[in-house]
Amino acid sequence: MSSKPIVIMGAGPAGLTAAWELVKEGRDVVVWEADPSYVGGISRTVHANGFRFDIGGHRFFSKSTEVNEVWREIMPDDFIDCPRLSRIYYGKKFFAYPLEAVDSFLKLGPFETLRILGSYARAKLAPIRPETTFAQWVTNRFGRRLFEMFFKSYTEKVWGISCDEISADWAAQRIKGLSLRGAVLSAFRGKKASPTAKTLIRNFFYPRLGPGQMWETATKKIMAKGGRVELDRRVQTVHWDETGVTHITGTNQLGEFFQQEGSQFISSIPLKELMLSLDPPPPPEVKAAANALRYRDFITVCLVVNRANVFPDTWIYIHDPTVKVGRVQNYKNWSAAMVPDPKFTSLGLEYFCFEGDGLWTATDHDLAELAIREAEQIGLVKRALVQDAFVVRMPKAYPIYDQDYQRHVETIRAWVCQFHNLQPVGRNGMHHYNNQDHSMMTAMLAAKNIQGADFDCWRVNTEAEYHEAGESKE
């Protein structure tokens, strides 16, 4: 083994999983994380005045036995079993989700219900071909009317682009397994929709103090085994020559310069950033492909509410186009330990944006005012009950899966394969639709490759089926 350490860029679920797998084998590992305070990437939990806020909701559920074992290995005693309850807000009404026939009929009314069923029938009789976009994929399975009511507004809030620009393969990954016919038949039989589809899983594990607890614990255990996790280390340049990647250089928030040599390199930083940081730069076509990759940024406005119970849901999807908020988390209903005082409730209003746009550049005060106003408009909480507000911005939270992203990623992937000692992992690292468990699996395979295996990490989660459908398996 080389005397130089294994260098991991990024301390999210993928980077820290790779570090954990390697330090267990006695390998010398150094992790660079750009954030000066937090590990976990988008799976962090932010602390403010004793309250804990997630950056989005993070369920711990996987069909992979190996991933479940890693979670339990790192944190064996502090998971809780969290029941899922979520609804959809649309047209000033809250709809049960999954679909319940009587609830939907009463709230939509007979005329709208007939329109939905007629639209569904037309879609089944004359499906759109070829099926290449998110809009076409959903319309073919649910009908145009239901697409416009319950898919279009929310999806375009999340991604910031038209549903006609989003790739159909993202829909296949994300919502395959949901069936309008099956849901309606199940509802009339008095049953809930099938829990095998990802968004319908009714119970999941959750760290008592939020997902950040998992990755904070992992960091401590990695360091206890001799690994180094360096915060406030932003990668600026990845240096390489004919032998492969040789070292990385970067700075902290004070502008201090750092250099780290390594024998092997694992990258979970955004694929675009990795390609544009290479010195010498990649060929023009690879650089162009990297520049074409797009990301969606994310803002959470965390509200502290002076009320013990605000609403029963773990989260609510906001499909209504009259407000900008896309989703509302009720952290206390994920875990009571997320609030320091049971007399209070903590909410997270989630806004999807692009770095530099009006939402992103708004002041914290203006964002808090927007969130309070919209929470009151939706009917969730009165302004007078809001005791405090915090704003968290998360750049490059989600890779955008437009119709061209696969072509650009393949161009990059084909060129990166020349590096025997560089492996991209994770959702952002591969610009691939990965949930937390799939990001972890890519990292586990990358660690095995360093130990002498020969896995193709890019094949993780490539099947166009529901992520968490099926039995647990190796």
N, C-alpha and C positions, 0 to 999 in steps of 0.2 A: 504494500500500500504506500501511496505517496505521503511524504511528510507534510504536504500542503493540505489544508482543511477542505471539506466540502462546503461550498458557499451557496446559500439559499437566499434568493431575493424575494422579500415579502413575507410577513408574518400573519397571513390569514389562515383559514383552515387547511389549505393545501400546503403552504410553506411549513407550518408548524407540524403537520402530520408527517411530512417528509423528514423533518428534523428529529421527531420522536422515533420514527422507525430506524433512523440511522444511529442515533446515540444509544439505542438499546443494543446495537451491535458493536458498540465501542468505537464508533467512528468519530473523528474530530469534525465538528459542525459549527459554522458561523452563519447566523441569520441576520440580514439587514432589513429593517423596517423603517419606512419613511416617517411614520407618525411618531411624535415625541412622547406620547402618553399611553396609547392603546395598542394592543395586539388584537387579532381576530378579523381584521379587514371589515367587511360589511357585517360580519357576525360578531362584532364587538357589542359591549353593553356600556353605555356612557353613564357616569355617576354625576349627580348634581344635588347637593344639599340632602344627601341621604336617599334620594330617589334614584332608581335605575331605569334606563330607557334603552330599548333595542333599536337598531337601525333596520327597520322592517321586522317581520315575524320570522323566527327561525325554529322550525320544528325538527326534532331529532327522531327521524324515522328512516329506516333503510331496509331494502330487501337483501342487502349484503351482510352476511354473518360476520365477515371480517371487519367491516366498518363498525358494526354494533359492538364488536369486541374491543376495538380501539377506544370508543367512547367510554366503555365500562372500565377499561384498563386505566385510562387517564383519570377518570372521576367516578369511582365505583359507588359512592355513597350519597351523592347529592342530586340525583335526578328525581323529579316528580312525574306522576302520570297526569298529563294535562288533557281534559276533555275539550274538544273543539266545538264551539258554537259560533257561527258566523251568519250574517245576513247581507242582503243587497239593498242599498238605498237607491230608489229610482222613482221619479215622479211624485215626490213627497210621501212615499210609502216605503216601508221596510218589508222585504220579501224573504221568507225562509229560504235558506240555502243549505243543503240541496232542496230541490223543488218539492213542494207539497201541494197536491192538486187542489184541495179545498182552499188553502191559503191563497194560492195564486189566482184561482177563479174569483174569489171574493174581492180581491184587490184590483184585478185587471177588469173584471166585469165580463159578461157573456159576449159582447160585441168584439172586444179586443182579443179574447180567447179564441173566438172563431177566426179572426184575422190571422193569428199566429198559426193555428192548425191548418188553415188554407194555404198559407205561405209555406209551411213545412211540406204539405202534400205536393205543391208545385215543384219544390226543390227535389223531392224524391222522383217525380215523374220526368223532370228535365234538369239533371244536374249540370253544373258548369264544367266544361272541359276545354282545355287542360286546366288542372287545378294547381295553381302555382302560388297564390297569395293567401294570406290569413283570411281575408274577406271571403274568398271563394271557398276555402276549406270549411269555414264555419257555416256559410250559407248552404252549402250542400248537405250539411248534417242537421241543421236546426231551422233552416228557412230564413229568408231575407228579413222578415219582420222581427224575429227574435234576435237575429244578429244586430239589427239597428238599435234595439232596445237595451239588450243586456251584454253585448260584446263590444260594439263599436266605440262608444264614448269612453269606457274605462280603458280599453286597450290603447286608444290614441292618447289618453292622458299619460299612461305609463311610458309609451315609446316616443311620443312627440312627432310621429309621422303617421300618414294615412295607413289604414289597414290594407290598402291596395299595394303598399310598399313593403309590408312585412312578409317574410317568407312563410309558405305553408308548412314547412317542416317544423317551425316553432310551434304552430298550432297542434301538429301531430304529437310533438313531445309533450306539450303542456296540457291539452284538454282531451286527448283521445281517451276513450273509456266512458265519457259522458254521452248518454243517448237520450234524446228527448222522448222517444217512444218508450224506452226502458224506464225512464224516470217517471213518466206519467202513469204507466202501467203499475209500477211499484207503489206509487203514491195512492192510486185508487185501491190497491190491495191492502193499504194500511201499512206499507213498509217504507223505510227510507231508501234512497237511491244507493246503489252498490258502493261499499266503502273501498273497493279496490283501486279506484281512480285517485290520483294524488290529492286533488283538491277536496276529495270527499272523505279522507281518512278522519275518523271521529276521535281517536285518541292518539297521543304521541308523547314521547318523553321530552322533558324540558329541564334544563338546569335550574335549580331553585333560585339562583341569583341571575338568571339570564344566560344567553349563549356565550357572552363574554367570559363568564365564570369558567367555562370549559377551556377556553384558549388561554386565559390567565393561569389556570392550573397547569395546562400543558407547558407553558413557558417556564414555570417554576420547576417542573419535573425535568425538563430538558436541561436547564441550567444546573440542577442538582446532579445530573449525570455527566457534567463537564461541557455541555454545549454552551455556546454564547449566542444570546439574542440581543442585538444592538439596536436600540430605538434611536430615532432621529438620525437615521442614515439613509438619505435619499440617493438612489443609484442615478448617476448622471451619464456615465460612460461604461460600456462593456467592451473591453479590449480583447482582440483576437488576432491570431496569425495562422500560418499553415498548420500549426500543431493543435489548434482549437482555441477556446477561450482561455486567456491567461490570467486576467485579473479584472476587477471592477474598481471604479473610483466614484466618489460622490461627496456630498457636503451635508452639514446639518443646518439648523435654522440660524445659527450664528455665522454661517459662511465658512466654517472650518472644513478643511480638506481631509478626506480619508481614502485609503487604498487598501484593497484586500485581494491577495493572491489566492488561488484555489486550484485543486486538482479536478474537481467536478463542480458543475454549476446547475442549480435548479431554479427556474424563474417562474414566480406566480404574479409578477407585476404585469400590467396590461401589455398584451402582445404588441400593440402599436408602439408603446414606449420602449419595449425591448428592442424592436427593430430599429427605431430611430436613435437609440443610444449607442449602436454598434460603431466601433472604430477599428479598422476602416469601415465605411458605410457599406450596406448591401448593394447589390446591383439595382439599377434604376427601376426595373419592373417590380422588385421586392419592396423597395422604398415606396413606390406608388401604391402598391397593395396595402401597405401599412398605413399610409396616409388616408386611404379610403375607408378604413375601419372607423366606426362611430360608436359613441358611448352615450348613455343616458345618466344624468346626474340626479341627485336625490337630496331632499331636505326633509327633516323631521322637526316639527314644532311640538315640543313636549309641554303639555299643560298639567299643572297641579291643581286639582279640583277639590274644594272643601266640601266633600260629600263622600260618604262611605261606599255607596253604590250608585253608579251612573247609568249603566246599561249592562245586560247580562252577557253580551258577546265577548269572545276573545278578540275578534276584529270585525269590521264592517267594510264591505266594498262600496265605494261611492260611485255609482254609475251615472248619477245625475249630472248633465252638462252645465247646470246653472251654478255650480261651484267648482273651484279649481282642485280642491283636495281629492286625492284618489283613494285613500284608504285610511281608516282610523283604527289604531290599536288600543286595546284596554289592557295595559301591562299587568294590572292587579289581578285580572282574570286569567292571565298566564301563570302567575305565581304571586301569592299574597306577600311574599318576601321582597317584591320589587318596590314596595312602599314602606317607609319607616314607621308610619303611623296609620293604623287601620281606619281612622276617621277620614283619611284622604284617599283619593283615586288619582292615578296618573294615566293620561291619555297621550297618544302620539298621532298627530295629524300629518300624513305623508304627502309630500308634493314632489312630482317628477318634473325635471327641468333640464335645461342645457347650461353648462357652465358659461357664465357671461350674460345669460338672458335676464329679463326683468325680475323673475323670481329669485334667481341665484344672487343677483347684486342688490336686492332689497335689503334694507337694514333689518336687524333682528327685531327691532320694535315694530316695524311695519309687517313683518312676517307673523309676529305674535298677534297683532291686531287682525290680520287676515284670518288666522286660524280660529281665533275666538269668535269673530263675526260668522264664519262659516259653520262652526260647531253649533252656534246658537240658531243659525238659519235652518240647519238640518233637524234641529230639535233635540240635540244631545245634551247640552249643558247651557245654563244661563251665565251670562258674562259676570254677574256679581259673585258667582261661586269660584271663578278662576283666581287662584291665589298667586300663581307664579307661572312663568313661561321660559323655556330654554330652546335655543335653535341649534341644530346639528346639521352641518353640510357634509355630504359624502360625494366627492367627485368620482366619476367613472364607476358608478355603482353597478351598472348593467351594460354589458355589450349589446349593441343593437343588431338584431338578426334580420337585416333587410334582404332583398332578393339577391344581392350580389356578394353578401359576406362570405359565403362558402367558397366562392371562386377566389376571393382575395386571401382567405385563410389557407387554401390549398397552395396558392403561389408561395406564400411564406413558408408553409410546412415543407414543401419540396426542397426549398433552399436550406432551411435550418437543419435538415437531416444530415448535412455534411459535417455538422459539429458532433464529434463523438462524445463530448463532455458537457453538452448543454441540453437540458430537457425542460420545455415549457410544461406547466401543470396548472390545473385549476380553471375556474370559469373565465376570469380575465386573462390569465396566462395563456389560454388556448383560444380565446374568443369563441367559446363553444358553450352551448346551453347545458350547464352543469348545476345541479343542486349541491348543497354542502357535502353530502355523502359521495357524490360522484367526483367532486373536487378532491376529496380525501383519497378516493381510490386511485386517481391519476397520480397522486403523490406517493401512495404506497407502492405502486408499480414502478415509479421512477426510482424510489429507494431500492427496490429489488434489482432493478437494472444495474445500479451502482455496485450491488453485491455480486453481479455476474449473470443475472437473468437477461432475457431478451423479450420484453413485453412492448407492445405498441400502445402507448398511453392514449393515443388519439382515438382508439376504438372504444374507450369507455363511454357508455351512454350514446352510442351512435344509432341504436335501433329506434325506429319511429314508433315507439309505444310508450304507454304511460310509465313514468319513471318508477313508481313504487307499486305497480301492479305485480301480482305474483307472489310466490312463496319466498322466504328467506333462502339464500343459497350462497355458496362460495363464489 
